Amino acid sequence: MTWIAGASIFSGRPDPSWPISDELGARLESLWDSLPASQAEDVRPPPLGYRGCFVISPDRRTWMAYRQSVRQEAAGRIEHRRDHNRNFESTVIASAPNGVLPPWVND
């Protein structure tokens, strides 16, 4: 299995996803490790439109990022971190191949 990234943008059809390199996966893990812990629950995205991005590691850990919040799910545990500058989210979105995401996702 490889690293997978994607964005939650569609309602009623599959969201786009794409493979990312092991190097980018490791960089996102390091970025996650650098983020401060947050006691706050997830920021709730709108029901339609852009609802965040995700990363799935080869060992099935999952990160979900939306605005300044990043959540990791691993082995039944959920942890929240605050990403004030949205670096995690913007790194995932920037990894999308050309044409995979509509232009409004970067707004």
FINU-812212 format. One line per field, with one value per atom (N, C-alpha, C): residue number from 1; residue in one letter; atom name; x negated, y, z negated. Coordinates in nm, 3 decimals. Example, Ala and Ser with C-alpha at 12.3 -4.5 7.8 and 13.67 -1.06 7.14 Angstrom:
2
seq = (1, 1, 1, 2, 2, 2)
type = (A, A, A, S, S, S)
atom = (N, CA, C, N, CA, C)
u = (-1.319, -1.230, -1.320, -1.285, -1.367, -1.290)
v = (-0.569, -0.450, -0.330, -0.225, -0.106, 0.003)
w = (-0.780, -0.780, -0.780, -0.708, -0.714, -0.787)
END
This chain:
107
seq = (1, 1, 1, 2, 2, 2, 3, 3, 3, 4, 4, 4, 5, 5, 5, 6, 6, 6, 7, 7, 7, 8, 8, 8, 9, 9, 9, 10, 10, 10, 11, 11, 11, 12, 12, 12, 13, 13, 13, 14, 14, 14, 15, 15, 15, 16, 16, 16, 17, 17, 17, 18, 18, 18, 19, 19, 19, 20, 20, 20, 21, 21, 21, 22, 22, 22, 23, 23, 23, 24, 24, 24, 25, 25, 25, 26, 26, 26, 27, 27, 27, 28, 28, 28, 29, 29, 29, 30, 30, 30, 31, 31, 31, 32, 32, 32, 33, 33, 33, 34, 34, 34, 35, 35, 35, 36, 36, 36, 37, 37, 37, 38, 38, 38, 39, 39, 39, 40, 40, 40, 41, 41, 41, 42, 42, 42, 43, 43, 43, 44, 44, 44, 45, 45, 45, 46, 46, 46, 47, 47, 47, 48, 48, 48, 49, 49, 49, 50, 50, 50, 51, 51, 51, 52, 52, 52, 53, 53, 53, 54, 54, 54, 55, 55, 55, 56, 56, 56, 57, 57, 57, 58, 58, 58, 59, 59, 59, 60, 60, 60, 61, 61, 61, 62, 62, 62, 63, 63, 63, 64, 64, 64, 65, 65, 65, 66, 66, 66, 67, 67, 67, 68, 68, 68, 69, 69, 69, 70, 70, 70, 71, 71, 71, 72, 72, 72, 73, 73, 73, 74, 74, 74, 75, 75, 75, 76, 76, 76, 77, 77, 77, 78, 78, 78, 79, 79, 79, 80, 80, 80, 81, 81, 81, 82, 82, 82, 83, 83, 83, 84, 84, 84, 85, 85, 85, 86, 86, 86, 87, 87, 87, 88, 88, 88, 89, 89, 89, 90, 90, 90, 91, 91, 91, 92, 92, 92, 93, 93, 93, 94, 94, 94, 95, 95, 95, 96, 96, 96, 97, 97, 97, 98, 98, 98, 99, 99, 99, 100, 100, 100, 101, 101, 101, 102, 102, 102, 103, 103, 103, 104, 104, 104, 105, 105, 105, 106, 106, 106, 107, 107, 107)
type = (M, M, M, T, T, T, W, W, W, I, I, I, A, A, A, G, G, G, A, A, A, S, S, S, I, I, I, F, F, F, S, S, S, G, G, G, R, R, R, P, P, P, D, D, D, P, P, P, S, S, S, W, W, W, P, P, P, I, I, I, S, S, S, D, D, D, E, E, E, L, L, L, G, G, G, A, A, A, R, R, R, L, L, L, E, E, E, S, S, S, L, L, L, W, W, W, D, D, D, S, S, S, L, L, L, P, P, P, A, A, A, S, S, S, Q, Q, Q, A, A, A, E, E, E, D, D, D, V, V, V, R, R, R, P, P, P, P, P, P, P, P, P, L, L, L, G, G, G, Y, Y, Y, R, R, R, G, G, G, C, C, C, F, F, F, V, V, V, I, I, I, S, S, S, P, P, P, D, D, D, R, R, R, R, R, R, T, T, T, W, W, W, M, M, M, A, A, A, Y, Y, Y, R, R, R, Q, Q, Q, S, S, S, V, V, V, R, R, R, Q, Q, Q, E, E, E, A, A, A, A, A, A, G, G, G, R, R, R, I, I, I, E, E, E, H, H, H, R, R, R, R, R, R, D, D, D, H, H, H, N, N, N, R, R, R, N, N, N, F, F, F, E, E, E, S, S, S, T, T, T, V, V, V, I, I, I, A, A, A, S, S, S, A, A, A, P, P, P, N, N, N, G, G, G, V, V, V, L, L, L, P, P, P, P, P, P, W, W, W, V, V, V, N, N, N, D, D, D)
atom = (N, CA, C, N, CA, C, N, CA, C, N, CA, C, N, CA, C, N, CA, C, N, CA, C, N, CA, C, N, CA, C, N, CA, C, N, CA, C, N, CA, C, N, CA, C, N, CA, C, N, CA, C, N, CA, C, N, CA, C, N, CA, C, N, CA, C, N, CA, C, N, CA, C, N, CA, C, N, CA, C, N, CA, C, N, CA, C, N, CA, C, N, CA, C, N, CA, C, N, CA, C, N, CA, C, N, CA, C, N, CA, C, N, CA, C, N, CA, C, N, CA, C, N, CA, C, N, CA, C, N, CA, C, N, CA, C, N, CA, C, N, CA, C, N, CA, C, N, CA, C, N, CA, C, N, CA, C, N, CA, C, N, CA, C, N, CA, C, N, CA, C, N, CA, C, N, CA, C, N, CA, C, N, CA, C, N, CA, C, N, CA, C, N, CA, C, N, CA, C, N, CA, C, N, CA, C, N, CA, C, N, CA, C, N, CA, C, N, CA, C, N, CA, C, N, CA, C, N, CA, C, N, CA, C, N, CA, C, N, CA, C, N, CA, C, N, CA, C, N, CA, C, N, CA, C, N, CA, C, N, CA, C, N, CA, C, N, CA, C, N, CA, C, N, CA, C, N, CA, C, N, CA, C, N, CA, C, N, CA, C, N, CA, C, N, CA, C, N, CA, C, N, CA, C, N, CA, C, N, CA, C, N, CA, C, N, CA, C, N, CA, C, N, CA, C, N, CA, C, N, CA, C, N, CA, C, N, CA, C, N, CA, C, N, CA, C, N, CA, C, N, CA, C, N, CA, C, N, CA, C, N, CA, C, N, CA, C, N, CA, C, N, CA, C)
u = (-0.085, 0.000, -0.089, -0.037, -0.109, -0.032, -0.093, -0.026, 0.079, 0.193, 0.301, 0.342, 0.363, 0.416, 0.544, 0.626, 0.749, 0.817, 0.927, 1.005, 1.153, 1.223, 1.367, 1.436, 1.484, 1.541, 1.674, 1.706, 1.825, 1.933, 2.055, 2.169, 2.234, 2.242, 2.308, 2.215, 2.087, 1.992, 1.860, 1.773, 1.649, 1.561, 1.503, 1.408, 1.276, 1.202, 1.074, 0.970, 0.887, 0.772, 0.656, 0.535, 0.416, 0.306, 0.214, 0.102, 0.002, -0.063, -0.172, -0.296, -0.410, -0.537, -0.558, -0.644, -0.683, -0.748, -0.824, -0.890, -0.787, -0.684, -0.581, -0.504, -0.476, -0.410, -0.491, -0.622, -0.709, -0.710, -0.709, -0.706, -0.576, -0.463, -0.335, -0.333, -0.393, -0.404, -0.484, -0.594, -0.677, -0.600, -0.526, -0.444, -0.340, -0.273, -0.177, -0.243, -0.361, -0.432, -0.464, -0.480, -0.516, -0.396, -0.274, -0.154, -0.118, -0.069, -0.029, 0.101, 0.108, 0.230, 0.344, 0.463, 0.582, 0.688, 0.752, 0.863, 0.994, 0.993, 1.117, 1.156, 1.284, 1.336, 1.311, 1.337, 1.318, 1.398, 1.341, 1.417, 1.513, 1.638, 1.738, 1.745, 1.710, 1.720, 1.865, 1.890, 2.027, 2.070, 2.200, 2.247, 2.216, 2.194, 2.163, 2.037, 1.973, 1.851, 1.729, 1.624, 1.499, 1.518, 1.485, 1.501, 1.370, 1.260, 1.130, 1.056, 0.938, 0.856, 0.815, 0.762, 0.725, 0.597, 0.534, 0.416, 0.434, 0.403, 0.408, 0.270, 0.212, 0.078, 0.087, -0.025, -0.024, 0.025, 0.005, 0.051, 0.192, 0.263, 0.404, 0.430, 0.327, 0.354, 0.416, 0.510, 0.579, 0.574, 0.541, 0.544, 0.651, 0.729, 0.829, 0.797, 0.785, 0.754, 0.863, 0.906, 1.001, 0.975, 0.944, 0.909, 0.793, 0.809, 0.695, 0.695, 0.771, 0.783, 0.736, 0.656, 0.615, 0.646, 0.710, 0.746, 0.677, 0.621, 0.560, 0.640, 0.670, 0.732, 0.633, 0.600, 0.505, 0.540, 0.558, 0.585, 0.699, 0.805, 0.921, 0.908, 0.795, 0.775, 0.788, 0.845, 0.857, 0.783, 0.701, 0.623, 0.642, 0.652, 0.671, 0.549, 0.513, 0.405, 0.450, 0.390, 0.422, 0.314, 0.355, 0.264, 0.293, 0.241, 0.274, 0.250, 0.145, 0.112, 0.163, 0.234, 0.291, 0.183, 0.064, -0.045, -0.016, 0.040, 0.071, 0.170, 0.279, 0.384, 0.330, 0.257, 0.209, 0.106, 0.028, -0.068, 0.005, 0.111, 0.189, 0.253, 0.320, 0.387, 0.286, 0.169, 0.067, 0.013, 0.030, -0.021, 0.069, 0.187, 0.280, 0.224, 0.231, 0.188, 0.276, 0.220, 0.294, 0.424, 0.531, 0.660, 0.745, 0.689, 0.765, 0.865, 0.825, 0.912, 0.964, 1.090, 1.139, 1.066, 1.053, 0.977, 1.030, 1.159, 1.215, 1.171, 1.109, 1.060, 0.945, 0.868, 0.755, 0.794, 0.921, 0.966, 0.968)
v = (-0.119, 0.000, 0.124, 0.228, 0.354, 0.462, 0.577, 0.693, 0.744, 0.785, 0.840, 0.975, 1.073, 1.203, 1.227, 1.318, 1.349, 1.470, 1.507, 1.622, 1.583, 1.627, 1.606, 1.727, 1.707, 1.822, 1.792, 1.666, 1.632, 1.573, 1.588, 1.525, 1.437, 1.310, 1.220, 1.152, 1.182, 1.109, 1.100, 1.009, 0.990, 1.116, 1.140, 1.251, 1.213, 1.311, 1.281, 1.239, 1.145, 1.105, 1.074, 1.074, 1.053, 0.999, 0.922, 0.873, 0.986, 0.981, 1.074, 0.992, 1.054, 0.985, 0.957, 0.860, 0.831, 0.954, 1.029, 1.150, 1.254, 1.274, 1.370, 1.318, 1.190, 1.133, 1.157, 1.135, 1.159, 1.307, 1.395, 1.539, 1.577, 1.519, 1.548, 1.493, 1.376, 1.323, 1.418, 1.469, 1.565, 1.693, 1.738, 1.858, 1.832, 1.718, 1.680, 1.682, 1.622, 1.617, 1.755, 1.853, 1.989, 2.072, 2.026, 2.105, 2.093, 2.202, 2.195, 2.117, 2.042, 1.968, 2.065, 2.018, 2.100, 2.018, 2.077, 2.012, 2.032, 2.124, 2.158, 2.045, 2.028, 1.933, 1.988, 1.906, 1.947, 2.072, 2.150, 2.257, 2.189, 2.227, 2.160, 2.225, 2.150, 2.205, 2.215, 2.291, 2.302, 2.169, 2.148, 2.021, 2.004, 2.113, 2.107, 2.187, 2.156, 2.226, 2.165, 2.242, 2.195, 2.166, 2.041, 1.999, 1.950, 1.986, 1.949, 1.849, 1.812, 1.716, 1.604, 1.497, 1.383, 1.319, 1.244, 1.164, 1.030, 0.923, 0.789, 0.727, 0.683, 0.624, 0.475, 0.415, 0.271, 0.184, 0.231, 0.153, 0.194, 0.268, 0.305, 0.417, 0.489, 0.610, 0.711, 0.791, 0.888, 1.025, 1.126, 1.266, 1.336, 1.419, 1.503, 1.647, 1.735, 1.875, 1.964, 2.059, 2.159, 2.288, 2.390, 2.523, 2.509, 2.539, 2.537, 2.414, 2.314, 2.194, 2.072, 1.988, 1.860, 1.751, 1.645, 1.533, 1.409, 1.331, 1.204, 1.091, 0.989, 0.867, 0.754, 0.686, 0.575, 0.474, 0.351, 0.242, 0.276, 0.335, 0.368, 0.493, 0.560, 0.684, 0.803, 0.910, 1.035, 1.144, 1.216, 1.326, 1.450, 1.564, 1.691, 1.780, 1.848, 1.947, 2.074, 2.185, 2.316, 2.354, 2.388, 2.427, 2.572, 2.664, 2.806, 2.860, 2.815, 2.866, 2.777, 2.670, 2.576, 2.512, 2.491, 2.432, 2.287, 2.209, 2.069, 2.064, 2.136, 2.138, 2.186, 2.296, 2.351, 2.258, 2.185, 2.090, 1.975, 1.926, 1.817, 1.866, 1.980, 2.033, 2.058, 2.110, 2.138, 2.011, 1.896, 1.771, 1.712, 1.768, 1.716, 1.737, 1.635, 1.654, 1.758, 1.824, 1.925, 1.867, 1.944, 1.906, 1.816, 1.768, 1.678, 1.755, 1.874, 1.955, 2.076, 2.112, 2.235, 2.357, 2.466, 2.582, 2.641, 2.629, 2.691, 2.623, 2.504, 2.437, 2.517, 2.585, 2.663, 2.798, 2.835, 2.966, 2.971)
w = (0.000, 0.000, 0.000, 0.056, 0.063, -0.013, -0.029, -0.087, 0.011, -0.040, 0.042, -0.017, 0.069, 0.028, 0.106, 0.057, 0.129, 0.070, 0.130, 0.084, 0.084, -0.019, -0.028, 0.034, 0.158, 0.229, 0.296, 0.316, 0.392, 0.304, 0.349, 0.285, 0.392, 0.365, 0.459, 0.559, 0.555, 0.638, 0.562, 0.603, 0.527, 0.525, 0.410, 0.396, 0.462, 0.514, 0.578, 0.474, 0.513, 0.432, 0.525, 0.468, 0.549, 0.460, 0.517, 0.437, 0.411, 0.296, 0.266, 0.231, 0.244, 0.220, 0.072, 0.046, -0.093, -0.156, -0.077, -0.128, -0.172, -0.091, -0.129, -0.250, -0.255, -0.372, -0.499, -0.492, -0.607, -0.645, -0.544, -0.572, -0.642, -0.599, -0.665, -0.807, -0.830, -0.967, -1.055, -1.003, -1.080, -1.107, -1.009, -1.027, -1.136, -1.131, -1.235, -1.373, -1.383, -1.511, -1.565, -1.476, -1.519, -1.561, -1.531, -1.562, -1.710, -1.769, -1.909, -1.927, -2.035, -2.067, -2.088, -2.059, -2.075, -2.147, -2.244, -2.314, -2.240, -2.147, -2.074, -1.982, -1.966, -1.868, -1.729, -1.631, -1.492, -1.459, -1.370, -1.308, -1.213, -1.216, -1.131, -0.994, -0.890, -0.755, -0.710, -0.605, -0.553, -0.492, -0.476, -0.420, -0.271, -0.199, -0.057, -0.028, 0.084, 0.121, 0.055, 0.045, -0.013, -0.161, -0.201, -0.340, -0.400, -0.337, -0.391, -0.303, -0.350, -0.279, -0.374, -0.316, -0.398, -0.347, -0.437, -0.405, -0.474, -0.403, -0.460, -0.443, -0.554, -0.551, -0.514, -0.476, -0.444, -0.561, -0.684, -0.799, -0.845, -0.759, -0.776, -0.877, -0.922, -0.999, -0.904, -0.955, -0.871, -0.934, -0.855, -0.897, -0.816, -0.883, -0.817, -0.855, -0.755, -0.781, -0.721, -0.801, -0.753, -0.829, -0.752, -0.804, -0.903, -1.028, -1.121, -1.212, -1.175, -1.256, -1.179, -1.245, -1.187, -1.289, -1.241, -1.327, -1.275, -1.368, -1.330, -1.396, -1.317, -1.369, -1.348, -1.458, -1.451, -1.560, -1.521, -1.615, -1.711, -1.658, -1.739, -1.824, -1.818, -1.893, -1.799, -1.852, -1.776, -1.851, -1.778, -1.837, -1.751, -1.815, -1.745, -1.763, -1.657, -1.664, -1.593, -1.633, -1.575, -1.475, -1.355, -1.247, -1.210, -1.290, -1.276, -1.135, -1.070, -0.936, -0.824, -0.859, -0.762, -0.673, -0.729, -0.652, -0.612, -0.704, -0.673, -0.557, -0.570, -0.468, -0.333, -0.333, -0.206, -0.140, -0.219, -0.164, -0.095, -0.158, -0.097, 0.033, 0.030, 0.148, 0.261, 0.227, 0.329, 0.393, 0.328, 0.384, 0.492, 0.511, 0.612, 0.752, 0.834, 0.973, 1.043, 1.142, 1.218, 1.271, 1.256, 1.309, 1.220, 1.110, 1.023, 0.938, 0.892, 0.806, 0.883, 0.861, 0.922, 0.864, 0.939, 0.892, 0.762, 0.735, 0.614, 0.486, 0.494, 0.373, 0.311, 0.391, 0.339, 0.284, 0.292, 0.242, 0.091)
END
